Amino acid sequence: MRTALAKLSAQPLDLLIIGGGIVGSGVARDAAMRGLRVGLVDQSDFASGTSSRSSRLLHGGLRYLAQGRLGLVHEASVEKTIIHHIAPHLAQPLAFIFPTRRGTEWKLWKLRIGVKIYDLLCHGRNLGKSTSFSAAKTLEELPQLKPDNLTGSVRYFDGLTNDARLVLDTLRSAEAHGALLANYTRLESSTRADDGWLCKLTDQLSGESVDVSARCVINAAGAWADRLPQSQVKLRLTKGVHLVIDRDRLPIADAVVMTEGSRILFAIPWGQRVILGTTDTDYTGPIESPRCEPADARYILDVTNANFSVKLNTDDIISTWAGLRPLIADPKGRPSDISRAHQIMTPQPGWIDVAGGKLTTYRLMAEQTVDLAAKQLAKNIPKSPTAEEPLLSDDSKFSGILPPEFSREAVEHYCRNEWAVHLADIMIRRTSWRYYYRNHAELARQAAQWMREICGWSEAEESREVSDYLAACSSR
Ligand SMILES: Cc1cc2nc3c(=O)[nH]c(=O)nc-3n(C[C@H](O)[C@H](O)[C@H](O)COP(=O)(O)OP(=O)(O)OC[C@H]3O[C@@H](n4cnc5c(N)ncnc54)[C@H](O)[C@@H]3O)c2cc1C
């Protein structure tokens, strides 16, 4: 039995958090920093759900401004500046150019006003100052842009992050403050006990089960949130797909907003690559394995080819990922119109559901959840320090927006200090090597060899890890 899991069952917890995505991790960090006895489990690897499959943006959401959702944009805009403050290594200011064209619903004059409001909604402290360009200046900035009907553009700022790294660094901070964390540990059932809940957890690696007592359970299970025993969450899942291509094929200095009718997509520079996305379609397939279907890839390539004078095709795709948005159910309306607001509910005493929201607003969601949990526990706890306290106490060469250098040292670090158990944990969540490098399979074989030495695997385990990893890649 792994140490964290053994410790989890040793004494009753104040909070047991189900889900090690960004929301659960944020709650664990906040609660541990405020002195609560906290445990967190994830049925798979940390960040293996939606929190490693996003567009990696810290954003207020210019699109939501167009929908008149000022409160939501304000909240997220402030949060993006807070993440920049507490985790500068995971919040790079990123300029976006939004070109406007005659005959479309995206009017230059409206966007000019929009981006000024956008700057003001961060209390005037946006990550950079917005501006606007004429059509000629826009083409100077973006020579590959199609010139047809161009009226000009606006340039505004958001942040680029690394979603999975944000989760892992938040968890490292939570652990440093005393939280007990176990990946590959699933909540099977929860029953009411004297002063809280008795939860049955199963170690997915050994098959063993333990009973854990917790005075309060936090359901932070993302797309799975409506499947937990006491949950009252109602979700509508939509799928979003991203493609990674070589930056030589689309040499953009700033991120670019691409339009397709009323939808917007992004081309986001990421080191020597560009991330293209995303789609937004209702999803009813298996939650564990949303995938990029050929039609999803075709759509994104077509939109990119329509916005730029390029002819991208499927051979240009280095990698793809697909994620599910755990949106609060609204059976009406198009997927893109459903609110990205979050919801925190107490369906029963000592059980809190926290759902919806965005990567960008995770810290606020966590603070509000822990405030509510303290009321449930009838405990006086200090105010949340998470808007001020840096996420990491030291500079880490193993955590950033771009993948770390491919090395044995890095692999060893993730195995020893960051709960990596399987090859995919390292190739996908810890490093993004899988998405960044076309020859990721070759790198994976080398990383597996190193893991064999570090983790004491047998030859058979090493080859099983490689084949499991390649199978996981083909389903992403
Ligand atoms: C395509 C796409 C693009 C996006 N882009 C952005 C963006 O650019 N910026 C932004 O701010 N937001 C973005 N978002 C939204 C953001 O990614 C999500 O809101 C966020 O990652 C959700 O985090 P979560 O912790 O709620 O869920 P998840 O990350 O899915 O975590 C839930 C975890 O619960 C675990 N779990 C489930 N059931 C159990 C159980 N029984 N026992 C134990 N563990 C369990 C799962 O394994 C999972 O790891 C995007 C979303 C998508 C899909």
The ligand as a Gaussian input file, in Angstrom:
#p B3LYP/6-31G(d) Opt

LIG

0 1
 C      -11.055000      22.135000     -25.257000
 C      -11.023000      22.922000     -23.985000
 C      -10.343000      24.118000     -23.942000
 C      -10.301000      24.852000     -22.759000
 N       -9.549000      25.964000     -22.727000
 C       -9.478000      26.684000     -21.604000
 C       -8.628000      27.804000     -21.547000
 O       -7.887000      28.095000     -22.479000
 N       -8.636000      28.534000     -20.415000
 C       -9.423000      28.227000     -19.345000
 O       -9.406000      28.982000     -18.374000
 N      -10.195000      27.121000     -19.342000
 C      -10.232000      26.338000     -20.439000
 N      -10.986000      25.207000     -20.470000
 C      -11.725000      24.807000     -19.271000
 C      -10.828000      24.088000     -18.254000
 O       -9.882000      23.273000     -18.904000
 C      -11.682000      23.241000     -17.316000
 O      -12.686000      24.045000     -16.752000
 C      -10.867000      22.629000     -16.177000
 O       -9.693000      21.997000     -16.638000
 C      -11.713000      21.625000     -15.414000
 O      -10.966000      21.154000     -14.324000
 P      -11.590000      20.146000     -13.285000
 O      -10.614000      19.991000     -12.169000
 O      -12.977000      20.559000     -12.937000
 O      -11.762000      18.779000     -14.095000
 P      -10.698000      17.664000     -14.523000
 O       -9.396000      18.238000     -14.894000
 O      -11.342000      16.779000     -15.528000
 O      -10.465000      16.843000     -13.176000
 C      -11.414000      15.956000     -12.646000
 C      -10.667000      14.745000     -12.119000
 O      -11.552000      13.933000     -11.346000
 C      -11.095000      12.607000     -11.424000
 N      -12.166000      11.696000     -10.984000
 C      -13.378000      11.512000     -11.569000
 N      -14.090000      10.572000     -10.894000
 C      -13.315000      10.152000      -9.851000
 C      -13.482000       9.190000      -8.804000
 N      -14.596000       8.455000      -8.678000
 N      -12.467000       9.011000      -7.929000
 C      -11.316000       9.727000      -8.037000
 N      -11.121000      10.653000      -9.022000
 C      -12.087000      10.867000      -9.901000
 C      -10.732000      12.474000     -12.906000
 O       -9.822000      11.408000     -13.145000
 C      -10.140000      13.848000     -13.236000
 O       -8.714000      13.859000     -13.225000
 C      -11.008000      24.412000     -21.617000
 C      -11.699000      23.198000     -21.660000
 C      -11.682000      22.440000     -22.830000
 C      -12.368000      21.120000     -22.855000

